[in-house]
């Protein structure tokens, strides 16, 4: 048989193996390009990165234990925070793990009650300030122009006024109400949203010019759909990280106000109020001062470490650059 004619350009050789079918994989792109990923895949990737941050995982476990102890521990303990026993100024023992004060109150029960109020205030502040700050920042960053100028000048005005003075002035008006802890949380949230608003504004200014936003706008997507379906999901990382920081800040602010007598007041109690009352007895009855202070330190440190882990999980480039 005659030899077959030479193959045409681009035609595979006879007997040559065919190239394998292309396997699906990530499409390469320039650095900084937006890679569209399914929401479930993005969540799984963040969880895997966070699980490799051992300090953050340990802090999250400790934080959950402290929060559960604060919210339900007082109901399981055999003494209430306002019960008066016959044991006056007793050192820590099996019956009173954190001792008692000069009136016979169980310090462990009071610390649980104080931690409950501090955690409740911190959670309300984080939810309210994050929601309002995200709304302000997203509107300012998306619409720009006079909307951005008006909202950001208002934010700057609140930033230049000493926050503690605003907290003290407003908290003094609501600290005598029946639900003083909730009103106090709203007071703290009314001033704590400014940082989150500026962060969200910066993220929106960066995202609104991306190609996927322009493509959605060209397909007829309205402003509401662009904000809630395209921009906010891509800004959820910075929002969550700043929300965790807000929890720690809220606990410290509530502690400071209660320490100054402008927050939670007797007959109720909080960690800051317990530290303030135990300060004078720190040298003779140190358990009255150090145990509430230890709870404050553990909660704030664990929240900060969880925030660091979330920041590294949502922004791995920052982690590589830092390491």
QUIVEN-V246360 format. One record per pair of residues at least 24 apart in sequence whose ideal C-beta (glycine too) atoms are under 10 Angstrom apart, sorted by the first residue. I is the first residue (numbers start at 1). J is the second residue. Records with the same first field share a line. If there is no record, write none. Layout:
I=J + J
//
This chain:
31=317
32=210 + 317
33=210 + 211
34=207 + 210 + 211 + 212 + 213 + 234
36=212 + 234
39=233 + 236
42=233 + 234 + 236 + 237 + 314
43=236
45=313 + 314 + 316
46=236 + 237 + 240 + 310 + 312 + 313 + 314 + 316
47=313
48=313
49=309 + 310 + 312 + 313 + 314 + 315 + 316 + 319
50=306 + 309 + 310 + 311 + 312 + 313 + 314
51=309 + 313
52=309 + 312 + 313
53=305 + 306 + 308 + 309 + 310 + 311 + 312 + 313 + 319
54=309
55=302 + 305 + 306 + 308 + 309
56=302 + 304 + 305 + 306 + 307 + 308 + 309 + 310 + 311 + 312 + 313
57=305 + 306 + 309
58=302 + 305 + 306 + 309
59=298 + 301 + 302 + 303 + 304 + 305 + 306 + 307 + 308 + 309
60=302 + 303 + 305 + 306 + 309 + 310
61=302 + 306
62=298 + 299 + 301 + 302 + 305 + 306
63=119 + 244 + 247 + 298 + 299 + 301 + 302 + 303 + 305 + 306
64=302 + 306
65=298 + 302
66=115 + 119 + 295 + 298 + 299 + 302 + 303
67=115 + 116 + 119 + 122 + 123 + 299 + 302
68=119
69=111 + 112 + 115 + 116 + 119 + 295
70=111 + 112 + 113 + 114 + 115 + 116 + 117 + 118 + 119 + 120 + 271 + 295 + 299
71=112 + 115 + 116 + 119 + 120 + 123
72=112 + 116
73=108 + 109 + 111 + 112 + 113 + 115 + 116
74=108 + 109 + 110 + 111 + 112 + 113 + 114 + 115 + 116
75=112 + 116
76=112
77=106 + 108 + 109 + 112 + 113
78=106 + 109
79=105 + 106 + 108 + 109 + 110 + 112
80=105 + 106 + 109 + 110 + 112 + 113
81=105 + 106 + 107 + 108 + 109 + 110 + 111 + 112 + 113 + 114 + 116 + 267 + 268 + 269 + 274
82=106 + 109 + 110 + 113 + 266 + 267 + 268 + 269
83=109 + 110
85=109
89=281 + 284 + 285 + 287 + 288
90=285 + 287
91=285 + 286 + 287
92=287 + 291
96=287
97=287 + 291
98=287 + 288 + 290 + 291 + 292 + 294 + 295
99=285 + 286 + 287 + 288 + 291
100=285 + 287 + 288
101=274 + 277 + 278 + 281 + 285 + 287 + 288
102=277 + 281 + 285 + 288
105=269 + 288
107=274 + 278 + 285 + 287 + 288 + 291 + 292
108=287 + 291
109=269
110=269 + 270 + 271 + 273 + 274 + 277 + 278 + 288 + 291 + 292
111=269 + 271 + 274 + 287 + 288 + 291 + 292 + 294 + 295
112=269 + 295
113=264 + 268 + 269 + 270 + 271 + 274
114=254 + 255 + 258 + 264 + 268 + 269 + 270 + 271 + 272 + 273 + 274 + 275 + 291 + 292 + 295 + 296
115=251 + 270 + 271 + 274 + 292 + 295 + 296 + 298 + 299
116=181 + 269 + 270 + 271
117=180 + 181 + 184 + 185 + 254 + 258 + 263 + 264 + 268 + 269 + 270 + 271 + 272 + 273
118=181 + 250 + 251 + 252 + 254 + 255 + 258 + 263 + 264 + 270 + 271 + 272 + 273 + 292 + 295 + 296 + 299
119=247 + 250 + 251 + 254 + 271 + 295 + 299
120=181 + 182 + 185 + 254 + 270
121=181 + 182 + 184 + 185 + 186 + 187 + 188 + 189 + 247 + 250 + 251 + 253 + 254 + 255 + 257 + 258 + 263 + 264 + 270
122=185 + 188 + 246 + 247 + 248 + 249 + 250 + 251 + 252 + 253 + 254 + 299 + 300 + 303
123=185 + 247 + 250
124=181 + 182 + 184 + 185 + 186 + 188 + 189 + 250
125=184 + 185 + 186 + 187 + 188 + 189 + 190 + 191 + 192 + 193 + 243 + 246 + 247 + 249 + 250 + 251 + 253 + 254
126=185 + 189 + 192 + 196 + 242 + 243 + 244 + 245 + 246 + 247 + 248 + 249 + 250 + 303
127=185 + 189 + 243 + 246 + 247
128=185 + 186 + 188 + 189 + 190 + 192 + 193 + 246 + 250
129=185 + 186 + 188 + 189 + 190 + 191 + 192 + 193 + 194 + 195 + 196 + 197 + 242 + 243 + 246 + 249 + 250
130=189 + 192 + 193 + 196 + 197 + 200 + 239 + 240 + 242 + 243 + 244 + 246 + 247
131=189 + 193 + 196 + 239 + 243
132=189 + 190 + 192 + 193 + 194 + 196 + 197
133=189 + 192 + 193 + 194 + 195 + 196 + 197 + 198 + 199 + 200 + 201 + 239 + 242 + 243 + 246
134=193 + 196 + 197 + 199 + 200 + 201 + 204 + 232 + 235 + 236 + 238 + 239 + 242 + 243
135=193 + 196 + 197 + 200 + 227
136=193 + 194 + 196 + 197 + 198 + 200 + 201
137=193 + 194 + 195 + 196 + 197 + 198 + 199 + 200 + 201 + 202 + 203 + 204 + 205 + 235 + 238 + 239
138=197 + 200 + 201 + 203 + 204 + 208 + 227 + 228 + 231 + 232 + 235 + 239
139=197 + 200 + 201 + 204 + 223 + 227
140=197 + 198 + 200 + 201 + 202 + 204 + 205
141=197 + 198 + 199 + 200 + 201 + 202 + 203 + 204 + 205 + 206 + 207 + 208 + 227 + 231 + 235
142=200 + 201 + 204 + 205 + 207 + 208 + 213 + 223 + 226 + 227 + 231
143=204 + 208 + 223 + 227
144=201 + 204 + 205 + 208
148=201 + 204 + 205
151=197 + 201
152=194 + 197 + 198 + 201
154=194 + 197
155=193 + 194 + 195 + 197 + 198 + 201
156=194 + 198
157=194
158=190 + 191 + 192 + 193 + 194 + 197
159=191 + 194 + 195 + 197 + 198
161=191
163=188 + 191 + 192 + 194 + 249 + 253
164=191 + 253 + 256 + 257 + 260 + 262
166=190 + 191
167=191 + 192 + 253 + 254 + 256 + 257 + 260 + 262 + 263
168=256 + 257 + 260 + 261 + 262 + 263
169=262
170=257 + 262
171=253 + 254 + 257 + 258 + 260 + 261 + 262 + 263 + 264
172=257 + 260 + 261 + 262 + 263
173=262
174=262 + 263
175=257 + 258 + 261 + 262 + 263 + 264 + 265
176=265
180=263 + 264 + 265 + 268
181=254 + 263 + 264 + 268 + 270
184=250 + 253 + 254 + 257 + 258 + 262 + 263 + 264 + 270
185=250 + 254
187=253 + 257 + 262 + 263
188=246 + 249 + 250 + 253 + 254 + 257 + 263
189=246 + 250
191=253
192=246 + 249 + 250 + 253
193=246
195=242 + 245 + 246 + 249
196=238 + 239 + 241 + 242 + 243 + 245 + 246
197=242
198=242
199=235 + 238 + 239 + 241 + 242
200=231 + 232 + 235 + 238 + 239 + 242
202=235 + 238
203=231 + 232 + 234 + 235 + 236 + 237 + 238 + 239
204=231 + 232 + 234 + 235
206=231 + 234 + 235
207=231 + 232 + 234 + 235
210=234
236=314
237=310 + 311 + 313 + 314 + 315
238=310 + 311 + 314 + 315
239=314
240=307 + 310 + 311 + 313 + 314
241=306 + 307 + 308 + 309 + 310 + 311 + 312 + 313 + 314 + 315
242=307 + 310 + 311
243=307 + 310
244=303 + 304 + 305 + 306 + 307 + 308 + 309 + 310 + 311
245=303 + 304 + 306 + 307 + 308 + 310 + 311
246=303 + 307
247=299 + 300 + 302 + 303 + 304 + 306 + 307
248=296 + 299 + 300 + 301 + 302 + 303 + 304 + 306 + 307
249=300 + 303 + 304
250=303
251=295 + 296 + 299 + 300 + 303
252=296 + 299 + 300
254=296
255=292 + 293 + 296 + 299 + 300
271=295 + 296 + 299
272=296
//
